[in-house]
Amino acid sequence: MLVVKTKAILKDLRDKTAEELNVELVNAKKELFNLRFQNATNQLDNTARIKDVRKNIARIQTIITQKEPKEATTTKKLSREKRKEAQRKMCNR
């Protein structure tokens, strides 16, 4: 059951563009921050959600790396710059 769900998530992520993945990554990081904050203040009921969000962040980052052109994989700065630019765009909205 879990494998089917994971495959569906991965298929959904692979169908997205790089820009959509960056937006998804920013949203997941915001959610993780909020979950950690709730956990610290003892307001979080489902602590397993933190683990799920962390895994989703790793999945998104992996797919972003796979979609990068071969030249960009030699320098990790390029992908970091793209992510930071997407974060700046999200914060300015």
C-alpha positions, 0 to 999 in steps of 0.5 A: 500500500505504501509503495503504491502511494510513494510511486504516485507521489514520485510520478506526480513530482516528475511530471512537474516543471523545474519551477513548479518543483522549486515552489513545491520545495519552498512550501514543503520547507515552510510546512516543516518549519511550522511542524517543528514549531508546533512540536516544540510548543506541544501542539503537534498531534501527529509527529510522524508528519515531520518525517513524511515532510522531510522525506518529501523534501528529499524526493523533491531535491532529488528530482530537481537534481535529476532534471538539471542539465549535465553541465549544471550537475558539475556545479551545485551552486546553480541549483542552489541559486535557482532554489534561492531565487524561487524562495525570494519570489515566493516571499515577495508575493 
